[in-house]
Amino acid sequence: MKSSATTADAKGRKGATASTKADSGATPAMRQYLDQKARVGDAILLFRMGDLYETFYEDAKTIAKVLGLTLTARDRNSASPIPLAGVPYHAVDRYVARLVAAGYKVAISEQMEDPKTAKGVVQRDVVRIITPGTLTDESLLEKKKDNLLAAICLESGDWTDGAVGLAVVELSSGRFFAQTLDATELADELARLQPAEVLISEDADQTASPIVARVVTANPIAVSKLAPHVFDPHFAKKALCEHFRVTNVSGFGFDRFDASLRAAAAVLEYLKQTQRAALTHIATITPRVLSDMVLLDQFTLHSLEVEYTIRDRSRDGSLLGAMDMTVGAMGARLLREWLCSPPRSIDAILARQGAIASLKAAPQVRRTVRDLLADSSDIQRILARLALGRASPRDLVGLGGTLGACEMIAEALRPIASDEGDAKLRLSEAAASLSTLLTGVARELSGHHDLAN
C-alpha cells in the first residue's frame, strides 16, 4: 500500500478503473459486467463466471501485474480484444488479501442463481466491496492488530488550527467510538489508533491532505473520499437515529451533535455501501475522552519503538514485541491498545496492578486461565461475522466452545476475587448468569464438530 494519501487514492482510481463504454455488440454477460463496474467505482470488480472470478479492461491489467497472473484477452481475434485475467473461486480469499494489502478495493460479484437452471444470462450482483478498513474474514485480518476504519470531519475553523470530529469503527468486532479534538492533535491521534483506512469529504480543504499525509507517510493507511452530503448534519442525524433506532443520540453520552457524530454517520454510510449486509453488531457508539489517557504523540511512539522498530518497522524488537506474552489474539490487541494509550486515572492503574498482583501470587490459577484462553477462539470477530451473515461452521463451533470456556475462566478466578466490587468476581457472576445460555449453545453444537474440519 502506498504511504501517502494522495498517491494511494490515485493508484486505486487509476488501477481499478475499467472501460465502462459499453460496446453495442457486447454479450449480455459483458453488459452485466460493465453495468456493475460502473456502480463500484474505483474498486477492482471480481466477476464470477463459472469456476473463476474474472476481470476485464484496466482491472485485468492491474491484477495481472499485482498478482503475477497471465494477462490474456477476450475476443482476441477481434479488432478490439478485451484484456482478461482471472483467479479460481476456491482460492479467491488469498488473492483478495494480496490486493487489499497492496492498497486496492475489491468488489465481489456473485452468481445469484444456478447456471444450470438459469434462463438466459446468469443473474449476478455485487454482494460486497472489500476495502482496507472493512475486513472481517479471518484470512484477511492480522490476528494481533485491530483493523480500524476512521472518518474525519471539520467542526470549525480550518484543518490547521480548527476543531475536528473523528469517528472510528472496528467492523470485525463492532466497537464504535467518536471524539472531537483540535486539528493540531489529529495526526498524533491517528498515529495512536493506526486505522487501516480514513474517510474524508470530497470537498475537504486541501490543507486536510498534508495533515493525513503526516501519518500515512509512516503508516500504511488508505484514504477514501465520500460525497459531501454524507457529512451534512441533517443527513448524519437521520442516519444515526435510524441505525440505532433512537430519536436522538444524547443517550450515548454526547452533549451535543458535533462533527464527531457527522463523521460517525459517514462511517455507517460507507459500511452500508460496501458491506451490503445488516450492521446489527454495531449496537452503540461511545465518546472517546482523551483526558482519560496519557497522550503519546507520533514522535514518541516512533522514537520509543512502542509498537514497531525504527530500522525495519518490525514488531520483533519493539516494546510491544518484548512484552506480549498473551496466548490469544484478543489479549494481544488489548495489550497493544493499553501500551499506545495508557490510562491516566490512578484508580484504573491501581486496579490493573492489583489484578496482575493477584494472578502473580496464584500460579496455578494463572496457568489454568492461560490454558483456557489459549484454547479459546476470537469471539469478538466471530460475532461480527455472524451478524454480517459470513460466519463459517468452524466459527460456530469455536463460538460454542469459547462461551463454555468463559464460565470455566470465571470459576477459576473465584478464589482470587477479593470482594464484591472486584472485576474478577463480577466476571464470575456474569458468566454464572449465562450458564443456561452456554449449556444450550453447547448442546446445539455438540453434534457438529465435524463441520469445523
C-alpha positions in Angstrom: 0.0 0.0 0.0 1.3 3.4 -0.8 2.4 5.6 2.1 0.8 8.8 1.0 -2.9 9.6 0.9 -2.8 11.2 -2.5 -0.8 8.5 -4.2 -2.8 5.7 -2.7 -6.0 7.2 -3.8 -4.7 8.0 -7.3 -3.3 4.5 -7.6 -6.6 2.9 -6.6 -8.6 5.0 -9.1 -6.2 4.6 -12.0 -5.5 0.9 -11.5 -9.1 -0.2 -10.8 -11.0 1.9 -13.4 -12.1 -0.3 -16.3 -13.6 0.9 -19.5 -17.3 1.4 -18.9 -18.1 2.4 -22.5 -20.4 -0.4 -23.4 -20.0 -1.8 -26.9 -23.2 -2.2 -28.8 -22.0 -5.7 -29.7 -21.2 -6.7 -26.1 -22.6 -10.0 -24.9 -25.3 -9.9 -22.2 -22.7 -11.1 -19.6 -20.3 -8.3 -20.6 -23.1 -5.7 -20.4 -23.8 -7.0 -17.0 -20.1 -6.6 -16.0 -19.9 -3.1 -17.4 -23.0 -2.1 -15.5 -21.7 -3.4 -12.2 -18.3 -1.9 -12.8 -19.9 1.5 -13.2 -21.5 1.0 -9.8 -18.5 0.1 -7.8 -16.3 3.0 -8.9 -12.6 2.6 -8.2 -12.9 -0.9 -6.8 -11.5 -3.9 -8.8 -14.5 -6.0 -9.8 -14.1 -9.8 -9.5 -16.9 -11.1 -11.7 -17.9 -14.7 -11.0 -18.1 -16.8 -14.2 -18.3 -20.5 -13.5 -15.2 -21.6 -11.6 -13.4 -18.3 -12.0 -13.6 -14.7 -10.8 -12.7 -12.8 -14.0 -11.7 -9.2 -14.5 -11.5 -7.1 -17.7 -10.0 -4.0 -19.2 -7.8 -2.0 -16.7 -8.8 -4.2 -13.8 -7.3 -7.2 -15.6 -4.1 -5.4 -16.3 -3.9 -4.3 -12.6 -4.4 -7.8 -11.1 -2.1 -9.4 -13.6 0.7 -7.0 -12.5 0.0 -7.1 -8.8 -0.7 -10.9 -8.5 1.7 -12.1 -11.2 -1.0 -13.6 -13.4 -1.1 -14.2 -17.1 -2.9 -11.4 -19.0 -5.0 -12.9 -21.8 -7.7 -11.4 -23.9 -11.4 -11.9 -24.6 -12.3 -11.9 -28.4 -8.5 -11.8 -29.1 -9.1 -12.2 -32.8 -11.4 -9.1 -33.0 -10.3 -5.6 -33.8 -10.6 -4.6 -30.1 -9.7 -7.5 -27.9 -10.6 -7.1 -24.2 -7.8 -7.6 -21.6 -8.8 -10.5 -19.3 -7.4 -12.1 -16.2 -9.0 -14.3 -13.6 -8.5 -16.2 -10.4 -10.0 -19.6 -9.3 -13.0 -19.2 -7.0 -11.6 -21.7 -4.4 -8.5 -19.5 -3.9 -10.1 -16.1 -4.1 -9.5 -15.2 -0.5 -5.8 -15.4 -0.9 -5.8 -13.2 -4.0 -8.1 -10.7 -2.4 -5.8 -10.5 0.6 -2.9 -9.6 -1.6 -4.9 -6.9 -3.5 -6.1 -5.3 -0.3 -2.6 -5.4 1.2 -1.4 -3.5 -1.9 -4.0 -0.8 -1.3 -6.8 -1.7 -3.6 -10.6 -2.0 -3.0 -12.1 -5.3 -4.3 -15.8 -5.8 -5.3 -17.1 -9.3 -5.4 -19.9 -10.1 -7.9 -21.5 -13.5 -7.3 -23.8 -15.7 -9.3 -27.2 -15.3 -7.7 -28.7 -18.4 -9.4 -27.6 -21.8 -10.5 -26.1 -21.5 -14.1 -27.6 -25.0 -14.9 -31.2 -23.8 -14.4 -30.8 -20.1 -15.4 -32.8 -18.9 -18.4 -30.6 -16.6 -20.4 -27.7 -14.8 -18.8 -27.0 -15.9 -15.2 -28.1 -13.2 -12.7 -25.2 -11.7 -10.8 -24.9 -9.0 -8.2 -22.2 -7.2 -6.2 -22.5 -8.7 -2.7 -19.7 -6.9 -1.0 -16.9 -4.4 -1.5 -13.7 -5.2 0.5 -11.5 -2.2 1.5 -8.5 -2.0 3.8 -10.7 -0.7 6.7 -13.7 -3.1 6.3 -12.1 -6.5 6.7 -13.9 -9.2 8.6 -12.6 -12.5 7.1 -10.2 -14.4 9.3 -7.9 -14.9 6.3 -7.6 -11.2 5.6 -7.1 -9.9 9.2 -4.0 -9.6 11.3 -4.8 -11.6 14.4 -2.9 -9.3 16.8 -3.9 -5.9 15.4 -7.2 -4.0 15.3 -8.5 -3.3 11.8 -10.0 0.2 12.1 -11.9 2.4 9.8 -11.9 6.1 10.6 -13.6 9.3 9.3 -12.7 12.9 9.9 -14.9 15.9 9.6 -14.1 19.6 10.2 -16.1 21.2 13.0 -15.0 24.8 12.9 -12.1 26.9 11.8 -9.8 25.2 9.3 -7.7 22.0 9.1 -4.6 23.6 10.5 -6.0 25.0 13.8 -9.7 24.3 13.9 -11.8 21.6 15.7 -12.1 18.2 14.0 -14.5 15.4 14.5 -13.1 11.8 14.4 -15.1 8.6 14.4 -13.6 5.1 14.4 -15.2 1.7 14.0 -13.8 -1.8 14.0 -16.1 -3.7 11.7 -14.7 -7.1 12.8 -15.8 -6.5 16.4 -18.5 -3.8 16.3 -16.5 -1.4 18.5 -17.5 2.2 17.6 -16.4 5.5 19.2 -16.2 9.2 18.3 -14.4 12.3 19.6 -13.8 16.0 18.9 -10.2 17.3 19.1 -8.0 20.1 17.9 -6.7 19.8 14.3 -3.2 20.0 15.8 -3.9 16.8 17.7 -5.3 14.8 14.8 -2.1 13.4 13.4 -1.0 12.1 16.8 -4.4 10.5 17.4 -4.3 8.8 14.1 -0.8 7.6 14.8 -2.0 6.1 18.1 -5.1 4.4 16.6 -3.4 3.4 13.2 -6.6 3.0 11.2 -6.3 0.9 8.0 -8.4 3.4 6.1 -9.5 7.1 6.6 -12.6 8.6 5.1 -12.8 12.4 4.2 -15.2 14.5 2.2 -14.5 15.1 -1.5 -14.7 18.8 -0.9 -12.4 18.8 2.1 -10.0 21.8 2.1 -6.7 20.9 0.5 -5.0 21.5 3.8 -6.5 18.3 5.1 -4.3 16.2 2.9 -1.0 17.3 4.4 -2.3 16.5 7.9 -3.4 13.0 7.0 -0.2 12.6 4.9 1.9 13.2 8.1 0.5 9.9 9.4 0.3 7.8 6.2 3.9 8.6 5.4 4.9 6.4 8.3 1.9 4.0 8.4 0.1 2.1 5.7 -3.2 3.9 5.7 -5.6 4.1 2.7 -7.7 7.3 2.1 -11.1 7.2 0.6 -13.3 10.2 -0.3 -17.1 10.4 0.1 -19.7 12.7 -1.3 -20.0 15.9 0.8 -23.7 15.3 1.7 -22.7 12.3 3.7 -21.1 14.6 6.3 -24.1 17.0 6.3 -25.6 17.5 9.9 -29.2 16.7 8.8 -28.2 13.6 6.9 -26.0 12.5 9.8 -28.7 12.8 12.4 -31.2 10.8 10.3 -28.6 8.1 9.6 -27.5 7.7 13.2 -31.0 7.7 14.6 -32.2 5.2 12.0 -29.3 2.8 12.6 -29.5 2.9 16.4 -33.3 3.1 16.4 -33.4 6.2 18.7 -34.9 9.7 18.4 -31.6 11.3 19.4 -28.0 10.2 20.3 -27.8 12.0 23.7 -28.3 8.8 25.5 -24.9 7.6 24.2 -23.1 10.2 26.2 -22.7 13.0 23.7 -23.5 16.5 25.0 -24.3 17.9 21.5 -24.4 16.8 17.9 -20.9 17.8 16.8 -18.6 16.9 13.9 -17.6 13.6 15.5 -21.1 12.3 15.1 -21.2 13.6 11.5 -18.0 11.6 10.9 -19.7 8.6 12.6 -22.6 8.9 10.1 -20.1 8.9 7.3 -18.6 5.7 8.6 -22.0 4.0 8.7 -22.9 5.2 5.2 -19.6 3.8 3.9 -20.2 0.5 5.6 -23.7 0.3 4.0 -22.2 1.0 0.6 -19.5 -1.6 0.9 -20.9 -4.4 3.1 -24.4 -4.8 1.6 -25.4 -6.5 4.9 -27.1 -5.7 8.2 -24.8 -4.0 10.7 -26.7 -5.1 13.8 -23.5 -5.9 15.8 -22.6 -2.2 15.8 -25.1 -1.6 18.5 -23.7 1.5 20.3 -21.3 4.4 19.9 -19.3 5.8 22.8 -17.4 9.1 23.3 -13.6 8.7 23.4 -12.2 11.0 26.1 -8.6 11.9 25.6 -8.3 13.3 29.1 -8.7 9.7 30.4 -5.4 8.6 28.9 -1.7 9.6 28.6 -1.3 11.0 25.1 1.8 9.7 23.4 2.4 11.7 20.2 3.6 10.3 16.9 7.2 11.1 17.5 7.2 9.5 21.0 5.6 6.3 19.7 8.2 6.1 16.9 11.3 7.1 19.0 10.5 4.7 21.8 9.7 1.9 19.4 6.5 1.2 21.3 4.9 -0.9 18.6 7.5 -1.1 15.8 11.3 -0.8 15.5 12.7 2.2 13.7 15.0 0.3 11.5 12.7 -2.1 9.7 9.3 -1.4 11.2 9.2 -4.8 12.8 7.2 -5.9 15.8 10.0 -8.0 17.0 12.4 -5.9 19.0 9.8 -3.3 19.9 8.4 -2.7 23.4 5.1 -4.5 22.4 7.1 -7.4 21.0 9.0 -7.8 24.2 6.0 -7.6 26.5 3.5 -9.6 24.5 3.2 -12.9 26.3 -0.5 -13.2 25.5 -1.9 -16.6 24.3 -4.8 -15.2 22.3 -5.5 -12.6 19.6 -8.0 -10.7 21.7 -5.5 -10.2 24.5 -2.7 -9.2 22.1 -4.9 -6.5 20.6 -5.9 -5.2 24.1 -2.3 -5.1 25.2 -1.4 -3.0 22.1 -4.2 -0.6 23.0 -3.0 -0.3 26.6 0.6 0.4 25.6 -0.3 3.0 22.9 -3.0 4.7 25.1 -2.1 4.1 28.8 -4.6 5.2 31.4 -4.2 8.5 33.3 -6.6 7.6 36.2 -4.8 6.4 39.4 -7.8 4.2 40.2 -7.6 2.5 36.8 -3.8 2.0 37.2 -4.1 0.6 40.7 -6.9 -1.8 39.7 -4.8 -3.1 36.8 -1.8 -3.6 39.1 -4.0 -5.3 41.7 -5.2 -7.8 39.2 -1.7 -8.5 38.0 -0.5 -9.0 41.6 -3.4 -11.4 42.3 -2.6 -13.5 39.3 1.2 -13.5 40.0 0.5 -14.7 43.5 -1.6 -17.6 42.3 0.5 -19.5 39.7 -2.0 -22.4 39.4 -4.9 -20.1 38.7 -2.8 -18.2 36.2 -1.8 -21.4 34.4 -5.4 -22.6 34.3 -6.7 -19.3 32.9 -3.9 -19.2 30.3 -4.7 -22.7 29.1 -8.3 -21.9 28.8 -7.6 -18.7 26.9 -5.2 -20.5 24.6 -7.9 -22.9 23.5 -10.5 -20.1 23.0 -11.5 -18.6 19.7 -11.6 -14.9 18.7 -15.2 -14.4 19.6 -15.1 -10.6 19.0 -14.5 -11.3 15.3 -16.7 -14.4 15.1 -19.7 -12.4 16.5 -19.2 -9.7 13.8 -19.1 -12.3 11.0 -22.2 -13.9 12.5 -24.0 -10.6 12.4 -22.9 -9.9 8.8 -24.0 -13.4 7.7 -20.4 -14.6 7.0 -19.8 -17.0 9.8 -18.5 -20.4 8.9 -19.2 -23.8 10.6 -15.8 -23.5 12.2 -16.8 -20.1 13.6 -19.9 -21.6 15.2 -18.1 -24.5 16.8 -15.4 -22.1 18.1 -18.0 -19.7 19.5 -19.8 -22.5 21.4 -16.5 -23.8 22.9 -15.3 -20.4 23.9 -18.6 -19.4 25.6 -18.3 -22.5 27.6 -14.7 -21.7 28.5 -15.8 -18.3 29.8 -17.7 -19.9 32.6 -14.6 -22.1 33.4 -12.4 -19.0 33.4 -14.7 -17.2 35.8 -14.8 -20.2 38.1 -11.0 -20.4 38.1 -10.8 -16.7 39.1 -13.2 -17.0 42.0 -10.5 -17.9 44.6 -8.6 -14.7 44.0 -11.6 -12.4 43.8 -11.3 -10.3 46.9 -14.6 -8.5 47.3 -18.0 -7.7 45.8 -16.5 -4.8 43.8 -13.7 -6.8 42.3 -13.9 -7.0 38.5 -12.9 -10.7 38.5 -15.9 -11.5 40.8 -18.2 -9.6 38.5 -16.9 -11.7 35.7 -17.7 -14.8 37.6 -21.3 -13.6 38.4 -21.9 -12.6 34.8 -20.7 -15.9 33.5 -22.9 -17.8 36.0 -26.0 -15.9 34.9 -25.3 -17.1 31.4 -25.0 -20.7 32.4 -28.3 -21.7 30.8 -27.4 -20.0 27.5 -24.0 -21.5 27.4 -25.4 -25.0 28.0 -27.9 -24.5 25.2 -25.3 -23.4 22.8 -23.0 -26.3 23.6 -25.9 -28.7 23.2 -26.8 -27.3 19.8 -23.3 -27.5 18.6 -22.3 -30.8 20.2 -23.0 -33.0 17.2 -21.4 -30.7 14.6 -17.7 -30.7 15.4 -17.1 -32.4 12.0 -18.2 -29.2 10.3 -15.2 -27.4 11.6 -12.7 -29.7 9.8 
